[in-house]
Amino acid sequence: MRTSQMTSKGQVTIPVEIRSALSLKQGDRVGFVELEKDAFAIVSANFPVQRLKGLVRKPRKPVSIENMNAAIAARGAGR
């Protein structure tokens, strides 16, 4: 595992090995994707969103459109 220290301004230096692996160069943007509680992945934001495929787990059981709509309606009614 590579580490980096955060400055008082909240900035960190991405180690050269990681910059190389992500093909990052000065001025590039990076994104942070939450994998689970307290765990994030750093990704290059210079690539199409399709590169994020597989970072988010599929639900254990499929959710129907009807169930999604019911959950949205219930949440909206609670406001």
Stockholm file with secondary structure:
# STOCKHOLM 1.0

chainA/1-79         MRTSQMTSKGQVTIPVEIRSALSLKQGDRVGFVELEKDAFAIVSANFPVQRLKGLVRKPRKPVSIENMNAAIAARGAGR
#=GR chainA/1-79 SS CCCCCCCTTSCCCCCHHHHHHTTCCTTCCEEEEEEETTEEEEEETTSCGGGGTTSSCCCSSCCCHHHHHHHHHHHHHTC
#=GC SS_cons        CCCCCCCTTSCCCCCHHHHHHTTCCTTCCEEEEEEETTEEEEEETTSCGGGGTTSSCCCSSCCCHHHHHHHHHHHHHTC
//
